[in-house]
Amino acid sequence: MKTSFFEADEFTGSKGQHYATIESDYRWEKGDEVWLETSEDRFKLRITWVVVNVAEDGTVTRELLGLRL
């Protein structure tokens, strides 16, 4: 499943900067922690929100919002 990682605003929880998109069948849950590497930085992200989207054609994608640690 197409999975996108975003930074969550620490006060409102709204979606912020996009970090990465991967293909993953892992069952992500609130509280999971993951190390992300970008071209500029390496950091840990704690998942605070999982959003699953189902399109009319049956395509399933998800967005993971998290706080940088």
Buried (B, 14 or more C-beta within 10 A) or exposed (E): BEBBBBBBEEEEEEBBEEBBEEEEEEEBEEEBEBEBEEEEEEBEBBBBBBEEEEEEEEEEBBBBBBBBE
